[in-house]
Amino acid sequence: FIRRFRYKPTKAAQVQSRVKQLDKIEPIIIPEGLKRVHFSFPPPPHAGRIAVTIEGLKKNYGDAKVVDELSMIIDSGSKIAFVGRNGAGKSTLMRLLGCRDNEYEGSIRYGTGITVGYFSQDVADELNEALTAEAEAESACPTHLVPSLRNLLGAFLFRGDDVHKPVRVLSGGERSRLALLKMLLHPANLLILDEPTNHLDLDSKDVLLEALQRFKGTVLFVSHDRFFIEGLADQVLELSCGTSPRLFAGDYGYYLDKKARETMPDGKAVHALPETLAASEYTLHAPRPTSIAVPMDAKTSREQDKKRKAERNRLVKREAELLGLIESLEARKAEANAAMAQSENYSDGSRMRELQGDLSDLEVSIAQASAEWEKVASDLETYADIA
């Protein structure tokens, strides 16, 4: 906004307001210890071109169809996000693919040389309670990573004396983080991850995301963290109860754009406005050309000028409304980000899912309000001749 309108006199007040907002933002200083934490997976075993072949997969709970007629081939090296509303069957499909549930119709066949690493919140119950956190992680750690095991534990929030805690006294969040680290240390070329970021703080999420981005194997995952999905997925599988899953052969941005296009009759990607915007929807009229073929009399000319002034006034009012709305949404977004950085929240999986959902909704609303504001600002330029 500042770069685009810095030299436009009509936007000087708004530009200065944004500059002041930026000046008030305090830079985040990353602790030196966290800057040096990097994690790379053990090299995955060699595998064939196809990781998984699924044919006619169905899963029902009573009369409810959870997974309905899924057939697809997953190539090795793919990174696929499973998306859909709560209860759409994402975690169920994870369990089916991870061989945790064998009651289904159809077939699931792994490719040549495929070894599976599976993580979900209930895997934490399988840890050895007689060991310490460090000893439990070391039991799955390849030899070449043992010297850096303390750093890896630190990346997953086991710092200082936490590494000596017996597994039996760990909280649910600590158990989940330890189970995730242990699974990631085990060489595998197909990772199936159900909500891997639930009990991680922002720095730990970054460590995990960077490692998965460099990982050469296949990753199938469920996450409510939009940033994590955008940074990792190269395909998106959409699930919805009662209908067949749909595969979108593109990243998360492509998926959102494709869904938006499907809602428009002309195929243009125009996102539906939230209620806060739709309630004050406006209609723009094309401005009259500056020169016309048929001369107008004085009365007609005055009427045209009156209509143009009224339209300009409506646009000015709408621009002010949108700028106020964007400022309010940005403030709420800042509050959500601050809440996610609080330790009592990022250690609570359900609270983090709620905050991540709120943040995603706010980001969509900000993008839509900004897009509408840019159109209003552009249309106002056509009325610059009106005093």
N, C-alpha and C positions, 0 to 999 in steps of 0.2 A: 504494500500500500504506500509506504513512504517513498520507495524508489519510483513508483509509477506516477505519483501526484505531487512530488516535492516542489516542482516548478509551476504548478497550476494555482493561480491566485484564488480561484473559487474553492480550492480544497485546503487552503493554508491552515485554517483552524483545526480541521480533522488531522492533518499531518502533524501539527504541533502536539495535539493530544496523544497521538500514537508515539511520538518521540518521547514525551514525558513518561508514558507507560513503560517504554523500554528502559528508560533511565532508572525506574524504580525496581526493576527486576534484579535480584541479587544473583550473581553467578554462582553456580554449584561447583564447589571444589571437590574433586575426586581424591579420596585418601590415597596416599602413595602406595600402601600395601595392596589396594585393590587394582591399581593400574597395572601391576606386574602379573596378575593372575591370568593365565591362559591355559586352555585345556584342549587337547587333541585326543580323539578316539584312537584306541588301538587299531592298526590297519585291519579292515574287514576281510574275512576270508573271500577268496575268489568265487564268483558266482556266474551263472549263465545270464543271458540277455533278459530273460523273463524272471521276475521275482515271485509273482503270485498270479495264478489263473483262477478266476471265480466264475462259476456257471450256475445260473438259476438259483441263486442263494435266497432263501426265505427263512424268516424267523418270526414266529407268532408267540404272543403271551395270551392264551385263551383265544378270544375272538379278535384281539387287537393285532394288526399287522405292524410289526416293528421294522423289519427289513423285507422288502417286497421285490422279488425278481431282479436281483442284482447280478449282472454278468459283465465282467471286465477283465482286461489283462493289464497288470501293473508291471511296467518295465523296471529293471534294476536301475538304481540311481534316482528314481523319482522321489519327489517330496510332496506328498498329497495331504492337504488339510481336509478333515471331515467337518462340515459345518451344517447347522440346522438349529431349530428351536430346541429348548430343553424337552426331553422326552421323545426326540425324533429318531432315536436309535443309534446315536453316535457311539456311546460307550458299549452298547450291545454288539455292534459290528466290530469294535476293537477286541472284545472278548472272543468273538468267533474267529477272527483272524489270528489271535494269539493263542488259539487252542485251549482257551479257558472254559469254553462252552461248546459241547459237541452235539447238542440237540438242535438240529436245523435241517432244512431241506436244501438240496442242491449239492454243490461240491466246491471245496477250496483245495487247490493243489499248489504246493511250493515248487519253485524252479530248482534247477540243478545247483547244488552247493549252498542253498539258502540256510542260514542259521538265524534264529529269531531271538530278539531281545524285547521283552514285554514289560511295560510299566503301567500300573494304575495305583490308585490310592490303597487298595487292599493288599498289594504286594508287600507293604510294610509289615504285615502280620507274619510274614515268612522269615523274618530276620532271626538270627540266633541270639536269644536274650542273655546267654551266658557270657557273651563277649562285650568288649568296649566298642564304641563307635569306630575308633581307629582300627582295631583288630578285625571287626566285621568288614570294613572297607578293604583292608589288606588281604582278606581271604579271597577276594575277586580281582585283585590288582595284578596286572602283568608285571613281570620283574623289572622291566625298564622304566616303569612309572613309580615304583616304590620310593625312590628318593624324593619325588615331588608329591607324595601322597598327602603330606600336611597342607601344602598349598591347595591341593584339590579339595580337601576337606574344608579349608577356609573359604573357598569359592562357594561351597554349599552351606555356609554359615556355621560350620563347626570350628570355632576359633578358641585359642587359648586352652583352658582346661576342659572345654567341651569335648575334646577328642577322647578324653579318658572316661567319659560318662558310660556306665553300663547301658546296653540297649534297653534293658527292662525298665529304666527310669526315664527314657526319652519320651517327649510329648508326641502326639500324633503327627504334627508338622515335621519334627525332627526325624521321626521314623521314615516319613515319606521322602525327605531329602536324602537320607542315607540309602534308602532302597533305590532311589533314582541314580545316585552316584555309583552304587555297586553294579547296577545293570549297565550303565554306560561304560564301566571299566572292563566289562566282559566282551571279548571280540565277537561281533555279530555283524551281519550285512543287511538285516531287515529289522529296523526298530519300530515298535508299535507303542506309541506314547499317548496315554490318556491323561490329559491335564498335567503335563510335566512341570508347569510353572506355578502351580497353585501355592506352594509354600516357599517360594523363592523371593528374595528382595530384588530390586531393580538391577543391582550389579551382578547378582547371580544369574538372573535371566539373560543378561548380556553375555556372560561367560558361556552359558548353555547354547544360546543362539549362534554365537560365533563358531562354536565347536560343531554344531549341526550343519551350519553352512559349509564348513570344510569337509564334512563327512562324505565319503565316496559311496556309501551304501544307500539303501532305500529307507525313507522315513514316512510312516503313516501316523498322523497325529491329530488330536483334538485339543483345542485351546480356546479360551474366551479372551485371550490377550490379542487384540487386533495388531499391535506392533509386532508381536512374535509371529503371527500368521503372515503378515505382509513381508517380513524379513526372510521367511523360510519357504513358504509354499510355492511350487511351480505349477501345481494343479489343484483344483478344488472339487471335492465330491460333496454335493448337497443332498442331505437326507431329509425326508418329510414323512411322517407317519401316514401309511395308507397309499403312498405313491412310490413308484420306482425311483431309486437314487439317480441323480444326474451328475455326470462328470464334465467339468469345464476345463478345457485344455489350455489353461493360462493361469497367471498368478491371481492373487486376491483382488487386485485392482481391476483386472480383466473380468473377473467374476461379477464384481459390483456393477461395472459398466454394462455387461451383458444382461444382467437382471434388470437394470434400469431401462435398457432399450426394449426389453420384452413388454414393459408396461406402457409403452407409447405406440400408438397406431402407426405413426410414420417412421418408427424405428430410430428416432433420435434419442440420445441418452440425456433425458431431462429428468432429474430426480424429483419425486413428489415432495412438496414442501410440508414441513411439520405444521401442526395446528396453529402454532404461534405465527406462522407466516401466511398460511392459507386463509386465516380469518380476515386478513386485511389485503387480500389479493387485489391487484390493480389491473386495469386494461389500458394499454398504450394505443394512441391513435397516431397514424403516420403524419408527420408534419407536412404542411402545405409547401409546395415548391416555391422558391423565391420568385420565379418568373412563370407566368401561365399564358396559355394561348388565348384564352377568352378574357377580356378585361372585366373586372368586377366594379359594380357601382360602390359608392361610398358606404352605404348601409351594409352591403354584403362584406365589404372589407373590414368594417368595424366588428361585425359578428365573428369573422374568422379570427381577428386579433383577440377578441374576448375569449374564444374557445381555446386558443393557444396559451393565453395567460392562465386560464383555469387549469389546463393540463399541466403547465409548468409548475403551478402552485401545488398540484397533487403530487407531482414527482418530488418536489422539494420536501414536502411533508413526509413522503414515503422514505426518502433518503435518510431523513433524521430518525425515523422510526427504526430503520434497519441498522444504522450506526449504533443506536442505543441498544438494540437487541444483540448485535455482535459483541459489544463491550460487556453486556451482561453475561452472555454465553462464555466469553473468554474468561471472565472472573470465576464462573462456576467450574470451568475446565481447570483453572489454576488450583481451586480448592480441592477438586478430585485428585489431581496429581499430588498435591501435598498430603492428602489422606492416604494415598497408596504408598507414600514413602515412610509412613509411620509404622514402627515395628509391630505394634499390636494389631495392625490391619494386614500387613503382608504375611503374617504368620497364621492368619485366619482365612482358610480357603474360600469359604462361603462369602465372607465380607469382600475379599479381593475380586471374586466373580461379580459381585454386585457393583463394586466401584468400576471395574473394567467395562461392564455393560453401560453404566452411566457415562463413562468417558467416551465410549464409542458413539453413543447417541449424541453427545455434545459435539463431537467432531463432525458428525454428519450434519447437524443443525448449523454449525458454523460455516461449513462449506456451502451449504445451500443458501444461507443468508448472504454470504459474501458474493455468491454467483448472482443472486438477485440484485444486490446492491450495485455490482459492476454494471449490470444492464441498465439500472436506473440512472447511474452516473453517466453512462454513455449516451442515453436518450436525452438527458438534460443538456448535453452539449449542443443538441440541435435547437435548443431554445435560448442559446447564448445571446441572441440579438434582442431579447426582451429585457427591458430594464427592470 
